Amino acid sequence: MKTSVIEVGGMLSALSAHGVEKQLGKLRGVERAEVNYVSGSATVVYDETVIDLKTIKAKVHECGYHCSGELVPKHLCKPGNPPSEG
């Protein structure tokens, strides 16, 4: 099982979040989906041998919302971009 936090942009209320959560939960291979409209994100637990992130993103788009992919904390460095030295 893999856990990913993805962006879900454009939600207006907790009702929107509930709808997206319900649709993601119907996908084969998705164990659990928790959507938070305040943070504009979804935490999805899924079996990566059955479903991939691309399919999950497509379902978010199908629901009418924006999804650019996984959210990475801003304090983490991008791969291949080491901090500059002094």
Buried (B, 14 or more C-beta within 10 A) or exposed (E): EEEBBBBBEBBEEEEBBEBBBEBBBEBEBBBEBBBBBEBBBBBBEBEEEEBEBEBBBEBBEEBEBEBEEBBEEEEEEEEEEEEEEE
